[in-house]
Amino acid sequence: MKKLGFGFIGLLAIAAVYYFTAGSAQITENAKQQLNHELSTLQQSGFSVKERKSEAKADHFILSFDDPEKIAQYLNSQGAEMTLEDAKVLKGMQIGVDAKYLPDSYSALSLDLYPVTLPESILQDLGEEDRKLVEHLKSMLAKRAFLLHIDFNKMLSGFKGYIKDIDETIETDGEKVTIAAKGMTFEGSVKEEQIHELSQKIAMISLDAGKELQVKVTNVDGNYIITGKTPYDATSHYKTESIMIKAEPGLSLLARNIENETTNSVNNGLLKSNIKTKAKLIEISEEQKKRSIEDIVLDLTVDNLDIAALEALQKTDPEDETRINALTRQLLSKGIILTLPTFSAKKITENGTAMDGFEMNGSVIIDKSFSVAAASQNPLAALNALQVKTHISVSNELYALIVQDPRAMIMMMMVPPVTKENKKIYDVDFSGGKLTVNGISF
């Protein structure tokens, strides 16, 4: 037994010696090769690498956002949604990167990423009156106020990291704005050089501009995972404890316990996307009115979205109407189907008066025969390619509240609901250019 123990200790010693000599050298070399490969890919995807300084255990360089079109295309291919317009906003921004090899027992490679220059668009939009703001932002960049740290494990198959806590007050012309963010962490896995799974947590994000605007988001917990061969084959699930917004004059919104789940899948180049959102409570206050909505559920599915057309639209200049119209025709040519299995709220309270809520379901089908050109010339002609079915059920108390609006009252008088089990019901059917409500044709 003692011999077995000494043998095991000897194996550990040999493994340790290998790790700290040939083993660690091999891990460092693999990490350097992987970093060089990624930098080469980035250079072909709209970025440039500047001021690189390479040492045995560390690297430093700056990534510059040079070509927005290539950058948007690359990020979308990696599963990160970015439009061409968003990429254009980032043009000229530079990100400093500090890389260290084998900094601890977990990591083969660790990276610190931090912006060192602002995008050109921000500098162009800021005038002389914003000079103090520009100087403050530059001072924040100088002290690396916006810093992302990430560690890759020794197999380069997993990672974890955090975003540095932020607590900054910006003061210009006597006005103060405080931005804060705490507890932002993430971890995930990598497969075939792409992020396969990502988990994120945010303890708090807030913006305080005094009475004009206050925003606070607390305890966000999310997960994202690739489920198929394309970046679009993915599911995500996010929970948020609360979202609070206050603005003058006397407007406030509070949402509690929000859940969002999105499931995307691709078949023969067509995307199917299902979005499920739940909220335990939403409170809205405006001047003398206070309204709360409890147990909200929204379930929506969009089917037959052409991926190629969607990607091309993201890259298209918004001013290119001819190109946009052509791609819209392509997008609609597959026959888009929107399904609403449920949209409901269990209870609604208006200025202290509680009442039962509503339920709604339905579908919208845009037939393959839909023509953008025909719709632009004669919108009524295009309605033949549109099919809509909707079922709406509203509590008697909520219905009585709705008809207090004169516009709603006129509509209800023209199209009276069916009353069933203390609920007002509408069944709407639009097809072949004809509208039917509760069996009555219009």
C-alpha positions as CSV (number, residue, x, y, z in Angstrom):
1,M,0.0,0.0,0.0
2,K,2.9,2.4,0.8
3,K,4.5,1.5,-2.5
4,L,1.3,2.3,-4.3
5,G,1.2,5.6,-2.5
6,F,4.8,6.5,-3.4
7,G,4.1,5.5,-7.0
8,F,1.1,7.8,-7.2
9,I,3.1,10.7,-5.7
10,G,5.9,10.0,-8.2
11,L,3.5,10.2,-11.1
12,L,2.2,13.5,-9.8
13,A,5.8,14.8,-9.5
14,I,6.5,13.7,-13.1
15,A,3.3,15.3,-14.4
16,A,4.2,18.5,-12.5
17,V,7.7,18.6,-14.0
18,Y,6.3,18.0,-17.5
19,Y,3.7,20.7,-17.0
20,F,6.2,23.3,-15.8
21,T,8.8,22.5,-18.5
22,A,7.7,20.9,-21.8
23,G,4.0,20.8,-21.0
24,S,3.7,24.5,-20.1
25,A,5.8,25.5,-23.2
26,Q,3.5,23.4,-25.4
27,I,0.4,25.0,-23.9
28,T,1.9,28.5,-24.4
29,E,2.8,27.7,-28.0
30,N,-0.7,26.4,-28.7
31,A,-2.2,29.5,-27.1
32,K,0.1,31.8,-29.2
33,Q,-0.8,29.9,-32.4
34,Q,-4.5,30.2,-31.6
35,L,-4.2,33.9,-30.9
36,N,-2.2,34.4,-34.2
37,H,-4.9,32.5,-36.1
38,E,-7.7,34.6,-34.6
39,L,-5.8,37.9,-35.3
40,S,-5.4,36.8,-38.9
41,T,-9.1,36.1,-39.2
42,L,-9.9,39.5,-37.7
43,Q,-7.6,41.2,-40.1
44,Q,-9.5,39.6,-43.0
45,S,-12.8,40.7,-41.4
46,G,-12.5,44.4,-41.3
47,F,-10.1,44.9,-38.3
48,S,-6.5,45.9,-38.3
49,V,-3.8,45.1,-35.7
50,K,-1.5,47.8,-34.6
51,E,1.3,48.4,-32.1
52,R,1.9,44.7,-31.5
53,K,4.5,43.8,-28.9
54,S,5.2,40.1,-28.3
55,E,7.1,38.6,-25.4
56,A,7.5,35.0,-24.1
57,K,4.6,35.2,-21.6
58,A,2.7,38.3,-22.9
59,D,1.4,40.1,-26.0
60,H,0.0,43.6,-26.4
61,F,-1.7,45.0,-29.5
62,I,-4.5,47.4,-30.6
63,L,-7.5,46.3,-32.7
64,S,-8.9,49.0,-35.0
65,F,-12.5,49.0,-36.4
66,D,-11.8,49.9,-40.0
67,D,-14.3,48.3,-42.4
68,P,-17.9,48.3,-41.1
69,E,-19.3,46.1,-43.8
70,K,-16.8,43.3,-43.3
71,I,-17.1,43.6,-39.5
72,A,-20.9,43.3,-39.6
73,Q,-20.6,40.3,-41.9
74,Y,-18.0,38.6,-39.6
75,L,-19.9,39.2,-36.3
76,N,-23.2,38.0,-37.8
77,S,-21.4,34.8,-39.0
78,Q,-20.3,34.3,-35.4
79,G,-23.9,34.6,-34.1
80,A,-23.6,38.1,-32.8
81,E,-26.4,40.3,-34.3
82,M,-25.1,43.5,-35.8
83,T,-26.5,45.6,-38.6
84,L,-24.4,47.6,-41.0
85,E,-25.6,50.8,-39.5
86,D,-24.4,49.7,-36.0
87,A,-21.0,48.7,-37.4
88,K,-20.7,52.1,-39.1
89,V,-21.2,53.8,-35.7
90,L,-18.1,51.9,-34.4
91,K,-15.8,52.8,-37.2
92,G,-12.5,54.3,-36.0
93,M,-12.8,52.8,-32.5
94,Q,-9.7,51.2,-31.2
95,I,-9.5,48.4,-28.6
96,G,-6.4,47.7,-26.6
97,V,-5.6,44.1,-25.8
98,D,-3.2,42.7,-23.2
99,A,-2.6,39.0,-23.4
100,K,-0.9,36.8,-20.8
101,Y,0.0,33.1,-21.2
102,L,-0.4,30.7,-18.3
103,P,-1.2,33.4,-15.7
104,D,-2.9,30.9,-13.3
105,S,-3.9,27.3,-12.8
106,Y,-7.0,27.6,-14.9
107,S,-5.9,29.7,-17.8
108,A,-3.8,29.0,-20.9
109,L,-4.5,32.6,-22.0
110,S,-6.1,35.6,-20.4
111,L,-7.1,38.8,-22.2
112,D,-7.8,42.3,-21.0
113,L,-9.8,44.3,-23.6
114,Y,-10.4,48.1,-23.2
115,P,-11.3,50.9,-25.6
116,V,-8.4,53.4,-26.1
117,T,-10.1,55.7,-28.6
118,L,-13.7,56.7,-29.3
119,P,-15.5,56.0,-32.6
120,E,-15.3,58.7,-35.2
121,S,-19.1,59.1,-35.3
122,I,-19.1,60.1,-31.6
123,L,-16.4,62.7,-32.0
124,Q,-18.1,64.1,-35.1
125,D,-21.4,64.5,-33.3
126,L,-20.0,66.2,-30.3
127,G,-19.5,70.0,-30.6
128,E,-17.6,72.6,-28.7
129,E,-20.3,72.7,-26.0
130,D,-19.6,69.0,-25.3
131,R,-15.9,69.6,-24.8
132,K,-16.1,68.7,-21.1
133,L,-17.9,65.5,-21.9
134,V,-15.3,64.5,-24.4
135,E,-12.5,65.2,-21.9
136,H,-14.3,63.1,-19.2
137,L,-14.7,60.2,-21.7
138,K,-11.1,60.4,-22.6
139,S,-10.1,60.3,-18.9
140,M,-12.3,57.2,-18.5
141,L,-10.5,55.5,-21.4
142,A,-7.1,56.4,-20.0
143,K,-7.9,54.7,-16.6
144,R,-9.5,51.7,-18.4
145,A,-12.9,52.3,-16.9
146,F,-14.4,50.1,-19.5
147,L,-12.5,46.8,-19.2
148,L,-13.4,43.2,-20.2
149,H,-11.3,40.4,-18.7
150,I,-11.5,36.9,-20.1
151,D,-9.7,33.6,-19.3
152,F,-9.4,30.6,-21.7
153,N,-8.8,27.2,-20.2
154,K,-5.8,25.1,-21.1
155,M,-7.8,23.1,-23.7
156,L,-9.0,26.4,-25.3
157,S,-12.4,24.9,-25.1
158,G,-13.9,27.0,-22.3
159,F,-13.7,30.5,-21.0
160,K,-14.9,32.7,-18.2
161,G,-14.6,36.4,-17.4
162,Y,-16.1,39.7,-16.2
163,I,-16.6,43.3,-17.0
164,K,-15.1,45.7,-14.6
165,D,-17.6,47.5,-12.3
166,I,-18.4,51.0,-13.4
167,D,-19.4,53.9,-11.2
168,E,-18.9,57.2,-13.0
169,T,-20.5,60.6,-12.7
170,I,-20.3,62.9,-15.7
171,E,-21.0,66.6,-15.1
172,T,-21.5,69.2,-17.9
173,D,-23.1,72.6,-17.6
174,G,-24.2,72.0,-14.1
175,E,-26.0,68.7,-15.0
176,K,-24.9,65.4,-13.6
177,V,-25.4,61.9,-15.0
178,T,-24.2,58.9,-13.0
179,I,-23.7,55.5,-14.8
180,A,-23.2,52.4,-12.7
181,A,-22.8,48.7,-13.4
182,K,-21.9,45.9,-11.0
183,G,-21.5,42.1,-11.0
184,M,-21.2,41.5,-14.7
185,T,-19.8,38.0,-15.2
186,F,-19.9,35.3,-18.0
187,E,-18.6,31.9,-18.9
188,G,-19.0,29.5,-21.8
189,S,-17.6,26.9,-24.1
190,V,-16.1,26.9,-27.6
191,K,-16.6,24.3,-30.3
192,E,-15.1,24.5,-33.8
193,E,-13.8,28.0,-33.2
194,Q,-17.2,29.4,-32.3
195,I,-19.0,30.1,-29.1
196,H,-21.2,27.1,-28.4
197,E,-22.7,28.1,-25.0
198,L,-22.6,31.4,-23.0
199,S,-24.0,32.2,-19.6
200,Q,-24.2,35.7,-18.3
201,K,-25.0,37.5,-15.0
202,I,-25.5,41.2,-14.2
203,A,-26.2,42.3,-10.7
204,M,-27.1,45.9,-11.5
205,I,-27.0,48.5,-14.3
206,S,-28.3,52.0,-13.7
207,L,-28.4,55.5,-15.1
208,D,-29.3,58.5,-13.0
209,A,-29.8,61.9,-14.6
210,G,-31.8,63.3,-11.7
211,K,-35.5,64.1,-12.2
212,E,-35.3,64.0,-16.0
213,L,-34.5,60.3,-16.3
214,Q,-33.6,57.3,-14.0
215,V,-33.2,53.7,-15.2
216,K,-32.2,50.7,-13.1
217,V,-32.0,47.0,-14.1
218,T,-31.3,44.4,-11.4
219,N,-30.3,40.7,-11.4
220,V,-30.1,39.6,-15.0
221,D,-29.3,35.9,-15.5
222,G,-29.1,34.4,-19.0
223,N,-28.0,31.5,-21.1
224,Y,-27.3,31.1,-24.8
225,I,-26.5,27.9,-26.6
226,I,-26.0,26.9,-30.3
227,T,-28.2,23.9,-31.2
228,G,-27.4,23.3,-34.8
229,K,-25.0,23.9,-37.7
230,T,-25.6,27.6,-38.2
231,P,-25.3,30.6,-35.8
232,Y,-29.1,31.0,-36.2
233,D,-29.8,27.5,-34.7
234,A,-29.8,28.7,-31.1
235,T,-31.8,29.0,-27.9
236,S,-31.6,31.7,-25.2
237,H,-33.2,32.1,-21.8
238,Y,-33.0,35.3,-19.7
239,K,-34.5,36.2,-16.4
240,T,-34.6,39.8,-15.0
241,E,-35.6,40.6,-11.5
242,S,-36.7,44.2,-12.1
243,I,-36.6,47.1,-14.6
244,M,-37.4,50.6,-13.3
245,I,-37.7,53.7,-15.4
246,K,-38.7,57.2,-14.1
247,A,-39.0,60.3,-16.2
248,E,-40.6,63.7,-16.0
249,P,-43.4,64.7,-15.8
250,G,-44.5,62.1,-13.3
251,L,-44.0,59.1,-15.6
252,S,-42.7,55.8,-14.1
253,L,-42.6,52.2,-15.2
254,L,-41.7,49.1,-13.1
255,A,-41.5,45.6,-14.4
256,R,-40.8,42.6,-12.1
257,N,-39.7,39.0,-12.7
258,I,-39.4,39.0,-16.5
259,E,-38.5,35.9,-18.4
260,N,-37.7,35.6,-22.0
261,E,-37.0,32.4,-24.0
262,T,-36.1,32.4,-27.7
263,T,-35.8,29.3,-29.8
264,N,-34.4,29.6,-33.4
265,S,-34.0,26.8,-36.0
266,V,-33.1,26.8,-39.7
267,N,-34.4,24.4,-42.3
268,N,-33.5,24.7,-46.0
269,G,-32.4,28.2,-45.5
270,L,-35.6,29.3,-43.7
271,L,-35.7,30.5,-40.1
272,K,-38.3,29.7,-37.6
273,S,-38.2,31.8,-34.4
274,N,-40.3,31.4,-31.3
275,I,-40.3,34.0,-28.6
276,K,-41.9,33.5,-25.2
277,T,-42.0,36.3,-22.7
278,K,-43.5,36.4,-19.2
279,A,-43.7,39.2,-16.6
280,K,-45.1,38.8,-13.1
281,L,-46.0,42.5,-12.8
282,I,-45.9,45.8,-14.8
283,E,-46.8,49.0,-13.1
284,I,-47.3,52.3,-15.0
285,S,-47.8,55.6,-13.4
286,E,-48.5,58.9,-15.2
287,E,-49.7,62.0,-13.5
288,Q,-52.9,61.0,-11.6
289,K,-53.2,57.6,-13.3
290,K,-51.8,54.4,-11.9
291,R,-52.2,51.1,-13.7
292,S,-50.8,47.6,-13.0
293,I,-50.9,44.4,-15.1
294,E,-50.2,41.0,-13.6
295,D,-49.1,37.7,-15.0
296,I,-48.5,38.7,-18.6
297,V,-47.7,36.1,-21.2
298,L,-46.7,36.6,-24.8
299,D,-45.9,33.7,-27.1
300,L,-45.1,34.5,-30.7
301,T,-43.7,32.4,-33.6
302,V,-42.4,33.7,-37.0
303,D,-41.9,31.0,-39.7
304,N,-40.4,30.9,-43.2
305,L,-38.0,33.9,-42.9
306,D,-35.4,33.7,-45.7
307,I,-31.9,33.8,-44.0
308,A,-30.1,34.9,-47.2
309,A,-32.5,37.9,-47.7
310,L,-32.3,38.8,-44.0
311,E,-28.4,38.8,-44.1
312,A,-28.4,40.8,-47.3
313,L,-30.8,43.4,-45.8
314,Q,-28.5,43.9,-42.8
315,K,-25.6,44.8,-45.2
316,T,-27.7,47.1,-47.5
317,D,-27.4,50.8,-47.3
318,P,-30.8,52.2,-46.0
319,E,-30.7,54.8,-48.9
320,D,-30.7,52.0,-51.5
321,E,-34.5,51.7,-52.0
322,T,-34.2,49.5,-55.2
323,R,-32.0,47.0,-53.4
324,I,-34.2,47.0,-50.3
325,N,-37.4,46.4,-52.4
326,A,-35.8,43.5,-54.2
327,L,-34.7,41.9,-51.0
328,T,-38.1,42.5,-49.4
329,R,-39.7,40.6,-52.3
330,Q,-37.3,37.8,-51.7
331,L,-38.0,37.7,-48.0
332,L,-41.8,37.6,-48.6
333,S,-41.6,35.1,-51.5
334,K,-41.4,32.1,-49.1
335,G,-44.8,32.8,-47.5
336,I,-44.2,34.2,-44.0
337,I,-46.4,32.9,-41.1
338,L,-46.9,34.7,-37.8
339,T,-48.6,32.7,-35.1
340,L,-49.7,34.1,-31.7
341,P,-50.6,31.1,-29.5
342,T,-51.3,33.4,-26.6
343,F,-51.1,37.0,-25.5
344,S,-52.7,37.4,-22.1
345,A,-52.8,39.2,-18.7
346,K,-54.5,37.6,-15.7
347,K,-55.4,40.8,-13.8
348,I,-55.4,44.5,-14.4
349,T,-55.7,47.2,-11.7
350,E,-56.7,50.8,-12.7
351,N,-56.4,53.4,-9.9
352,G,-57.0,50.8,-7.2
353,T,-59.9,49.0,-9.0
354,A,-58.9,45.4,-9.8
355,M,-60.5,43.4,-12.7
356,D,-59.9,40.3,-14.7
357,G,-57.7,40.7,-17.8
358,F,-57.8,39.4,-21.4
359,E,-56.7,36.6,-23.6
360,M,-55.8,36.8,-27.3
361,N,-54.5,34.3,-30.0
362,G,-54.3,34.3,-33.7
363,S,-52.3,34.0,-36.9
364,V,-51.2,36.1,-39.9
365,I,-50.2,34.4,-43.2
366,I,-48.5,36.4,-46.0
367,D,-49.0,34.3,-49.1
368,K,-46.2,33.7,-51.6
369,S,-48.2,35.7,-54.1
370,F,-47.8,38.9,-52.1
371,S,-46.2,41.6,-54.4
372,V,-44.4,44.6,-53.0
373,A,-44.8,46.4,-56.3
374,A,-48.6,45.8,-56.4
375,A,-48.9,46.9,-52.8
376,S,-47.2,50.2,-53.5
377,Q,-49.5,50.9,-56.5
378,N,-52.7,49.6,-54.9
379,P,-52.6,48.5,-51.3
380,L,-56.1,47.0,-51.5
381,A,-55.1,44.6,-54.3
382,A,-52.4,43.1,-52.1
383,L,-54.8,42.3,-49.4
384,N,-55.8,39.1,-51.3
385,A,-52.5,37.6,-50.3
386,L,-53.1,38.3,-46.6
387,Q,-54.9,36.0,-44.1
388,V,-55.6,37.0,-40.5
389,K,-57.4,35.1,-37.8
390,T,-57.8,36.5,-34.3
391,H,-59.7,35.5,-31.1
392,I,-60.0,38.1,-28.4
393,S,-61.6,37.5,-25.0
394,V,-61.9,40.5,-22.5
395,S,-63.5,40.5,-19.1
396,N,-66.7,42.6,-18.7
397,E,-64.9,45.0,-16.3
398,L,-62.0,45.6,-18.6
399,Y,-64.4,46.0,-21.5
400,A,-66.4,48.7,-19.6
401,L,-63.1,50.5,-19.0
402,I,-62.1,50.4,-22.7
403,V,-65.4,51.8,-24.0
404,Q,-64.9,54.9,-21.9
405,D,-62.6,56.0,-24.7
406,P,-64.9,57.7,-27.3
407,R,-63.0,56.2,-30.2
408,A,-63.3,52.7,-28.7
409,M,-67.0,53.2,-28.0
410,I,-67.8,54.1,-31.6
411,M,-66.0,50.9,-32.8
412,M,-67.8,48.7,-30.2
413,M,-71.1,50.2,-31.3
414,M,-70.3,49.4,-35.0
415,V,-69.1,45.9,-34.2
416,P,-70.7,44.6,-30.9
417,P,-69.0,41.7,-29.1
418,V,-70.4,38.3,-28.2
419,T,-71.0,37.9,-24.4
420,K,-70.1,34.5,-23.0
421,E,-69.3,33.5,-19.4
422,N,-68.9,37.2,-18.2
423,K,-66.5,37.9,-21.1
424,K,-66.7,40.0,-24.3
425,I,-65.5,38.0,-27.3
426,Y,-64.4,38.9,-30.8
427,D,-63.6,36.4,-33.5
428,V,-62.0,38.2,-36.5
429,D,-61.3,36.5,-39.8
430,F,-59.8,38.3,-42.8
431,S,-59.2,36.3,-46.0
432,G,-59.6,36.8,-49.7
433,G,-60.0,40.5,-49.1
434,K,-63.1,40.0,-46.9
435,L,-63.5,40.8,-43.2
436,T,-65.7,38.9,-40.9
437,V,-66.2,39.7,-37.2
438,N,-68.3,37.4,-35.0
439,G,-69.8,35.9,-38.1
440,I,-70.9,39.3,-39.5
441,S,-69.3,40.2,-42.9
442,F,-68.0,43.7,-43.7
